Amino acid sequence: MDSATVEIKRGLEGVVFTETHLSAIDGEAGQLTYCGYDIEDLAAQATYEETAFLLWYQRLPATSELEMLSNWLRSNRRLPKVVWGIMHSLPESATPMEALRTIASTLSMFDRACIHEEVGGSSLCRSVSLTAKLPTIVASFDRLRGDRPPIEPRDDLGHAANFLYMLTGEEPDPASAKALETYFVLLADHGMNASTFSARVTASTLGDVYSAVVTALGTLKGPLHGGASQAAMEQMIEIGSPRDVDEWFEKRMARKERIFGFGHRVYKVEDPRAKILREMAETVARRSGNTQWYEIAARLEERVLAHPYFDERRIKTNVDYYTAPLLYALGIPIDLFIPMFAIARIAGWTAHVLEQQHDNRLIRPRALYAGPRGVEWHEMLDRSPMVEAQPDAQCVAGRPANCPAALQVPPRFWPA
Ligand SMILES: CC(C)(COP(=O)(O)OP(=O)(O)OC[C@H]1O[C@@H](n2cnc3c(N)ncnc32)[C@H](O)[C@@H]1OP(=O)(O)O)[C@@H](O)C(=O)NCCC(=O)NCCS
């Protein structure tokens, strides 16, 4: 294998490694479907529980089936007692995603009930358990860091309404609960995105559902994947007022900086989820009496879409753009935006794990070796240091700047 005979697909762009029956994206037509159902129909009609059923079983449930799954989810919302001790002992510096990843991982050690689960097998049982518990972890972490007691889940509320209740302590109005539920449905799955792929890689080693979900959480956290809606909101806050949009936009363009919430690897027309989120963001803003953020978003979008730079590159509004003013208007803290994405996407992640397990083949790509070959072995005494020894310098934990310079020299293949 050498560079003359191998074509490297950086970022696996365009590589198809498996078939899926879960979601399909048409980037030219601006269409997204889950198991054949159009996202617009699902957003308008389906609950999150119904969507999770669709992804896990690849068909819509009958009334009794949905009731059974909803009850199964509700009965799994509470966290084991021991986990509360860990939640309380997280350092103050813990971010919501660090907390979510840590507690999701911890849960695997307290979930032996699924081992002998007969309904749907242990992986489905674990998928249900994690899907039910993620909202509890996020809402409880937010309350604990604000010195407020966590709130017990309410079994009479649906998935989205219960999350808002656990976050605020107040039962949300039906319109807010429906708006959040629609957001959860819209983000439940999206083809072979980076976090879903990483979950499938872990599942392909016959790793368990917890390991796959923790892998996906780590992948989602990166700013090139899950962080764009938070960045879009920070952008709107920086602008501050609808009348300041134009000046901000001109300056941003002059500095050649990206505008968050626009552009997509697959969609070359508007992301179908953006249209629905735009309408919802406007409705929620008007109901709340504060349209400031929606107006900033709408004016900035107008400027972006009318600009030839974006038009020529076919850069359109993506899912993260109107997610920002929507979640903000629902009272969700900005640094919970990535965990919100995770709460929505877990149905898709776990459905992909089930699909991978059903017809597994270890995912193991290759890389073209580009390092030296046939290097001669030298005994330690014959090796010369890159920098002269500094006998007094020590590597102190947390203070790498004190390390001897020799250990700070990056390997030569790292970019400067
Ligand atoms: C999503 C994203 C990473 C897709 O990127 P991609 O398909 O790999 O496309 P590229 O990063 O190669 O960008 C192609 C061109 O469009 C430009 N571009 C893409 N998105 C842009 C944006 N949001 N603002 C300004 N310019 C953008 C790039 O600078 C590049 O220009 P060039 O051809 O002159 O170099 C990219 O559009 C982006 O960074 N968007 C902002 C972040 C965001 O909203 N992410 C959420 C995605 S759902």
The ligand as an SDF file (V2000), in Angstrom:
LIG
                    3D

 48 50  0  0  0  0  0  0  0  0999 V2000
  -20.7110   23.0090    8.7180 C   0  0  0  0  0  0  0  0  0  0  0  0
  -19.3920   23.2430    7.9990 C   0  0  0  0  0  0  0  0  0  0  0  0
  -18.2380   22.7420    8.8810 C   0  0  0  0  0  0  0  0  0  0  0  0
  -19.4310   22.4690    6.6780 C   0  0  0  0  0  0  0  0  0  0  0  0
  -18.2290   22.6070    6.1260 O   0  0  0  0  0  0  0  0  0  0  0  0
  -17.6710   21.9040    4.8030 P   0  0  0  0  0  0  0  0  0  0  0  0
  -18.7190   21.2250    4.0340 O   0  0  0  0  0  0  0  0  0  0  0  0
  -16.5170   21.1020    5.2250 O   0  0  0  0  0  0  0  0  0  0  0  0
  -17.2620   23.1620    3.9670 O   0  0  0  0  0  0  0  0  0  0  0  0
  -15.9420   23.9960    4.1450 P   0  0  0  0  0  0  0  0  0  0  0  0
  -15.6110   24.1940    5.5800 O   0  0  0  0  0  0  0  0  0  0  0  0
  -14.9140   23.3630    3.2770 O   0  0  0  0  0  0  0  0  0  0  0  0
  -16.4170   25.3890    3.5260 O   0  0  0  0  0  0  0  0  0  0  0  0
  -16.5650   25.6100    2.1340 C   0  0  0  0  0  0  0  0  0  0  0  0
  -16.4160   27.1000    1.8890 C   0  0  0  0  0  0  0  0  0  0  0  0
  -17.5120   27.7980    2.4910 O   0  0  0  0  0  0  0  0  0  0  0  0
  -17.0410   28.6820    3.5110 C   0  0  0  0  0  0  0  0  0  0  0  0
  -17.9500   28.5550    4.6500 N   0  0  0  0  0  0  0  0  0  0  0  0
  -18.6010   27.4290    5.0400 C   0  0  0  0  0  0  0  0  0  0  0  0
  -19.3940   27.6930    6.0640 N   0  0  0  0  0  0  0  0  0  0  0  0
  -19.2600   29.0100    6.3360 C   0  0  0  0  0  0  0  0  0  0  0  0
  -19.8440   29.8560    7.2940 C   0  0  0  0  0  0  0  0  0  0  0  0
  -20.7190   29.3970    8.1820 N   0  0  0  0  0  0  0  0  0  0  0  0
  -19.4700   31.1580    7.3020 N   0  0  0  0  0  0  0  0  0  0  0  0
  -18.5810   31.6260    6.3880 C   0  0  0  0  0  0  0  0  0  0  0  0
  -17.9990   30.8590    5.4610 N   0  0  0  0  0  0  0  0  0  0  0  0
  -18.3410   29.5630    5.4320 C   0  0  0  0  0  0  0  0  0  0  0  0
  -15.6270   28.2090    3.8340 C   0  0  0  0  0  0  0  0  0  0  0  0
  -14.8490   29.2670    4.3430 O   0  0  0  0  0  0  0  0  0  0  0  0
  -15.1630   27.7130    2.4990 C   0  0  0  0  0  0  0  0  0  0  0  0
  -14.8110   28.8150    1.7230 O   0  0  0  0  0  0  0  0  0  0  0  0
  -13.6390   28.7050    0.6140 P   0  0  0  0  0  0  0  0  0  0  0  0
  -14.1590   27.7150   -0.4030 O   0  0  0  0  0  0  0  0  0  0  0  0
  -13.4830   30.0820    0.0820 O   0  0  0  0  0  0  0  0  0  0  0  0
  -12.4440   28.2090    1.3400 O   0  0  0  0  0  0  0  0  0  0  0  0
  -19.2180   24.7470    7.7040 C   0  0  0  0  0  0  0  0  0  0  0  0
  -20.2550   25.2030    6.8570 O   0  0  0  0  0  0  0  0  0  0  0  0
  -19.1350   25.5970    8.9730 C   0  0  0  0  0  0  0  0  0  0  0  0
  -18.0680   25.7000    9.5850 O   0  0  0  0  0  0  0  0  0  0  0  0
  -20.2850   26.2110    9.3890 N   0  0  0  0  0  0  0  0  0  0  0  0
  -20.2990   27.0000   10.6030 C   0  0  0  0  0  0  0  0  0  0  0  0
  -20.4290   26.0960   11.8210 C   0  0  0  0  0  0  0  0  0  0  0  0
  -21.7890   25.4670   11.9210 C   0  0  0  0  0  0  0  0  0  0  0  0
  -22.8220   26.1370   11.8430 O   0  0  0  0  0  0  0  0  0  0  0  0
  -21.7830   24.1450   12.1270 N   0  0  0  0  0  0  0  0  0  0  0  0
  -23.0100   23.3900   12.3030 C   0  0  0  0  0  0  0  0  0  0  0  0
  -23.1880   22.4210   11.1780 C   0  0  0  0  0  0  0  0  0  0  0  0
  -24.7550   21.6140   11.2940 S   0  0  0  0  0  0  0  0  0  0  0  0
  1  2  1  0
  2  3  1  0
  2  4  1  0
  2 36  1  0
  4  5  1  0
  5  6  1  0
  6  7  2  0
  6  8  1  0
  6  9  1  0
  9 10  1  0
 10 11  2  0
 10 12  1  0
 10 13  1  0
 13 14  1  0
 14 15  1  0
 15 16  1  0
 15 30  1  0
 16 17  1  0
 17 18  1  0
 17 28  1  0
 18 19  1  0
 18 27  1  0
 19 20  2  0
 20 21  1  0
 21 22  1  0
 21 27  2  0
 22 23  1  0
 22 24  2  0
 24 25  1  0
 25 26  2  0
 26 27  1  0
 28 29  1  0
 28 30  1  0
 30 31  1  0
 31 32  1  0
 32 33  2  0
 32 34  1  0
 32 35  1  0
 36 37  1  0
 36 38  1  0
 38 39  2  0
 38 40  1  0
 40 41  1  0
 41 42  1  0
 42 43  1  0
 43 44  2  0
 43 45  1  0
 45 46  1  0
 46 47  1  0
 47 48  1  0
M  END
$$$$
